[in-house]
Amino acid sequence: MTRDSTRNSLTSFGEWSLRIQKILEYSDLPGNLKGLPRQRRSITGEVWLQDEPFLIIMTSQILEKVTILMMFQHQNIPDGSLQISEIIYKF
């Protein structure tokens, strides 16, 4: 399952549109990026931000809100939270 991070803007019709980035779970990672260390981190709630492609959706297409924290050095992440410590870049 993938989730999306968002950036928003107002359309000419007065409805908000969102520019989203995919959030990947371990099972969504390409095979060359899978490994035991990432698999272990996924068990504790780590997910990965995919740099591209960006999609544009309307606010009416939102299913649910998910809070995901970007990890920084020595940051306390509450138990049960989703967190990102790596960005997956496509070449």
Buried (B, 14 or more C-beta within 10 A) or exposed (E): EBBBBBEEEEEEEEEBBBBBBBBBBBEBBEEEEBEEEBEEBBEEBBBBBBEEEEEEBEEEEEEEEEEBBEEEEEEEBEEEEBBBBBEBEEE
